[in-house]
Amino acid sequence: MMQKIFKILLVNLLVIFSFLFLFTLSSCSDSLIVEVGDKVTVHYHGTLEDGSVFDSSRERDPLSFVVGSGSMIKGFDEAVKGLKIGDVVTVKLSPEDAYGSKDESLIFEVSSQGAPSELKIGDKVQLQGGVGAKVISISASKIGLDANHELAGIPLIFEIEMVAIERD
């Protein structure tokens, strides 16, 4: 009889310790704080100062990247450091922390000779070497182009929600 009670007690203790161990593991992963080298998954919503949306992951899969790898704009990368799963933060990035200031050397004119007749202001064109540019002016002899990133020189506002953190 005593052996039976001992076995039941032992089984119950094993179940309790297993539960506590699993609970501790899940609690540890939930309390990870983002550091350089972590692979993170975020939802984000990007707006301009006037409130217009320029990009958002809300209607698609969240974005994953490795913090500090250089794959993201500087300010976005910095904004996720120190976050935990479930945290939501809103940050305003200066142009220097986003796509940089407008580089005047990337605004130039080319001959309009040979350009398609249907070309209009606002069109995006691809230059030699795969560089993209936006048509900003058209005259009889010249076409004005801007090869800056379309968000260069503009402050950006991001709402970022931390969805997952993976650490090796």
C-alpha positions in Angstrom: 0.0 0.0 0.0 2.8 2.4 0.9 4.6 1.6 -2.4 1.5 2.5 -4.3 1.1 5.8 -2.5 4.8 6.5 -3.1 4.4 5.8 -6.9 1.4 8.0 -7.2 3.2 10.8 -5.3 6.3 10.4 -7.5 4.2 10.5 -10.7 2.5 13.6 -9.5 5.8 15.3 -8.6 7.1 14.4 -12.0 4.1 16.0 -13.7 4.4 19.1 -11.5 8.1 19.5 -12.3 7.6 18.9 -16.0 4.9 21.6 -16.0 7.1 24.0 -14.1 10.1 23.3 -16.4 7.9 23.9 -19.6 6.4 27.1 -18.0 9.9 28.4 -17.2 11.1 27.8 -20.7 8.1 29.5 -22.3 8.5 32.4 -19.8 12.1 32.8 -20.8 11.4 33.0 -24.5 8.6 35.5 -23.9 10.9 37.8 -21.8 13.7 38.0 -24.4 14.7 41.5 -25.1 15.9 42.3 -28.6 19.7 42.6 -29.1 22.0 42.9 -32.1 22.1 39.5 -33.9 18.6 38.5 -33.0 16.2 37.5 -35.8 13.1 39.5 -35.2 9.6 39.5 -36.8 7.6 42.7 -36.7 4.5 44.3 -38.1 4.9 47.9 -39.0 2.9 50.8 -40.3 4.8 53.6 -41.9 3.3 57.1 -42.3 4.5 60.6 -43.4 4.0 63.6 -41.2 0.8 64.4 -43.0 -0.6 61.0 -41.9 -0.4 59.4 -45.4 0.6 55.8 -45.4 3.7 54.9 -47.4 4.0 51.3 -46.4 2.5 48.8 -44.0 2.8 45.1 -43.2 -0.7 44.9 -41.6 -2.4 43.4 -44.7 0.4 40.9 -45.4 3.0 38.7 -43.6 5.1 40.5 -41.0 8.7 41.5 -41.8 11.6 39.4 -40.5 15.2 40.6 -40.3 18.4 40.2 -38.3 19.0 43.2 -36.0 22.3 45.0 -36.8 22.9 43.2 -40.1 22.5 46.3 -42.2 19.4 45.1 -44.0 17.2 47.8 -42.6 17.3 51.5 -42.4 19.3 52.7 -39.4 16.5 54.2 -37.4 14.2 51.2 -37.8 17.0 48.8 -36.8 17.7 51.0 -33.7 14.0 51.2 -32.8 13.5 47.5 -32.2 16.5 47.1 -29.8 15.3 46.6 -26.3 11.7 45.5 -27.3 10.0 42.4 -26.0 7.4 40.3 -27.8 4.1 42.2 -27.8 5.7 45.6 -27.4 4.4 48.4 -29.7 6.5 51.5 -30.2 6.0 54.6 -32.4 9.1 56.3 -33.6 9.8 59.3 -35.8 12.9 59.0 -37.9 14.8 61.9 -39.2 15.9 61.6 -42.9 19.4 60.8 -41.8 18.1 57.8 -39.9 15.9 56.7 -42.7 16.8 57.1 -46.4 19.1 60.0 -46.0 19.0 63.6 -47.1 18.3 64.4 -50.8 21.6 64.3 -52.7 21.6 67.1 -55.2 24.1 65.3 -57.4 21.5 62.6 -58.0 19.2 65.3 -59.6 20.3 65.9 -63.2 19.3 66.4 -66.8 19.7 64.2 -69.9 19.0 64.7 -73.5 15.5 64.0 -74.5 16.7 62.6 -77.9 15.4 59.1 -78.2 13.1 59.3 -75.2 9.7 57.7 -75.6 7.1 60.2 -76.7 4.6 59.0 -74.0 7.1 59.8 -71.2 5.6 62.1 -68.5 6.5 63.8 -65.3 6.3 61.4 -62.4 7.2 58.3 -64.5 9.9 56.0 -63.1 12.7 55.0 -65.5 15.6 52.7 -65.3 19.0 54.1 -66.2 22.1 52.2 -67.2 23.4 50.0 -64.5 19.9 49.4 -63.1 19.6 52.6 -61.2 16.1 53.9 -61.0 15.1 57.5 -61.4 11.9 59.6 -61.4 11.1 62.1 -64.2 10.8 65.5 -62.7 10.8 67.8 -65.8 10.5 67.5 -69.5 11.4 70.1 -72.2 12.0 69.9 -75.9 15.7 69.1 -75.4 16.1 67.9 -71.8 14.6 65.5 -69.3 15.1 66.2 -65.6 15.7 63.1 -63.5 15.9 62.5 -59.7 17.7 59.3 -58.7 17.3 59.8 -55.0 15.2 57.2 -53.0 11.6 58.5 -53.2 11.6 58.9 -49.3 15.0 60.6 -49.2 14.9 63.9 -47.2 11.5 63.0 -45.6 11.0 62.3 -41.9 9.2 58.9 -41.4 6.9 57.7 -38.7 6.8 54.0 -37.9 4.5 52.1 -35.5 6.3 48.8 -34.9 4.9 45.8 -33.1 7.3 43.0 -32.0 5.9 39.7 -33.0 8.8 37.2 -32.5 12.4 37.1 -31.4 14.8 34.3 -32.3 18.2 34.0 -30.7 20.8 31.3 -31.5 
